[in-house]
Amino acid sequence: QVQLVESGGGLVQTGGSLRLSCAVSGQTSSIAAMGWLRQAPGEEREFVAAIMWSGSTPGYSDFAQGRFTISIDNAENTIYLQMNGLMPEDTAVYFCAADANYWNLFRPGGGQYWGRGTQVTVSS
């Protein structure tokens, strides 16, 4: 099994930045790709970004493109989401996810494993 633990969320003003971290433990050999999903109040989870465990092929949702950067540190079993230019509509709980299939992370409800989330709140 795989355990994912997110950290780094908080309260920021519009235009601010945050870096989210996700510590990965367990059977990492079963993971092909990592990603981030988010869920705003009253909404379903949506895809934010994904990356292969190897660090290749980063991919982003339209709202994240150009503002967010996903990266992975394999030696430390940690993935990151650097978020710049935050806007109030980015307010959500951000979840780390892992899957044996990269493309599954782009689908609604995707991710074989996920963490418990970290809250990001952006005020105007």
C-alpha positions in Angstrom: 0.0 0.0 0.0 0.9 3.7 -0.4 0.5 6.5 2.1 0.5 10.1 1.0 0.7 13.0 3.4 0.3 16.6 2.2 1.5 19.7 3.9 2.2 23.4 3.1 -1.3 24.8 2.7 -2.4 28.0 4.4 -4.0 31.4 4.0 -2.6 33.8 1.4 -3.6 37.0 -0.3 -4.5 37.2 -4.0 -1.2 37.1 -6.0 0.6 35.2 -3.3 2.5 31.9 -3.5 2.5 28.6 -1.7 4.5 25.4 -2.1 2.7 22.2 -1.2 4.5 19.0 -0.3 3.5 15.4 -0.4 5.5 12.8 1.4 5.1 9.3 -0.1 5.7 6.1 1.8 5.0 2.4 1.4 5.2 0.5 -1.9 6.5 3.2 -4.1 7.5 0.6 -6.7 3.8 0.3 -7.6 3.6 4.0 -8.5 4.0 5.2 -12.1 2.7 8.7 -11.6 1.9 11.3 -9.0 -0.5 14.2 -9.1 -2.5 16.8 -7.4 -6.3 17.2 -7.2 -8.3 19.8 -5.5 -11.8 20.1 -4.2 -13.6 23.4 -3.6 -16.5 23.6 -1.1 -19.5 21.9 -2.5 -17.7 20.8 -5.6 -16.2 17.5 -6.9 -12.5 16.9 -7.0 -10.8 18.2 -10.1 -7.4 17.5 -11.7 -4.6 20.1 -11.1 -1.3 18.6 -12.2 0.4 15.2 -12.7 4.0 14.0 -13.3 5.6 10.6 -13.9 7.5 9.1 -11.1 10.6 9.5 -13.2 10.0 13.2 -13.2 9.0 13.4 -16.9 5.9 14.5 -18.6 4.5 17.1 -16.3 0.9 18.0 -17.2 -1.5 20.7 -16.0 -5.1 21.7 -16.0 -5.9 24.9 -17.9 -6.3 26.9 -14.7 -2.9 25.7 -13.5 -0.9 26.1 -16.7 1.6 28.9 -16.3 1.0 29.4 -12.6 1.6 26.1 -11.0 4.6 23.8 -11.2 4.7 20.2 -10.2 8.0 18.4 -9.4 9.3 15.3 -7.7 12.2 14.4 -5.6 12.6 10.7 -5.9 15.5 10.5 -3.4 13.2 11.9 -0.8 10.0 10.4 -2.0 8.3 13.7 -2.1 6.4 15.7 -4.7 5.7 19.4 -4.7 3.3 21.8 -6.2 4.6 25.4 -6.4 1.7 27.7 -6.8 2.2 31.3 -7.9 -0.2 34.0 -8.7 -2.9 32.5 -6.5 -6.5 33.7 -6.9 -9.6 33.3 -4.8 -10.9 30.6 -7.1 -7.9 28.5 -6.2 -9.3 28.1 -2.7 -9.8 24.4 -2.1 -8.5 21.4 -0.3 -5.5 20.1 -2.3 -5.0 16.3 -2.4 -1.9 14.4 -3.4 -2.6 11.3 -5.5 -0.7 8.3 -6.9 -1.5 5.9 -9.6 -0.1 3.1 -11.7 -1.4 4.9 -14.8 -0.4 8.5 -15.6 -3.6 9.2 -17.5 -5.9 8.0 -14.8 -5.0 11.0 -12.8 -6.6 13.3 -15.4 -10.0 11.5 -15.0 -12.7 12.4 -12.5 -12.1 10.6 -9.3 -8.7 9.4 -10.6 -5.9 8.2 -8.4 -5.5 4.8 -6.8 -4.2 6.4 -3.7 -4.7 9.9 -2.2 -3.8 11.8 0.9 -6.2 13.5 3.3 -5.6 16.9 1.8 -4.2 20.3 2.8 -6.3 23.5 2.8 -5.4 26.4 0.6 -7.3 29.6 1.1 -6.8 32.7 -1.0 -8.4 35.9 0.1 -9.0 39.0 -2.0 
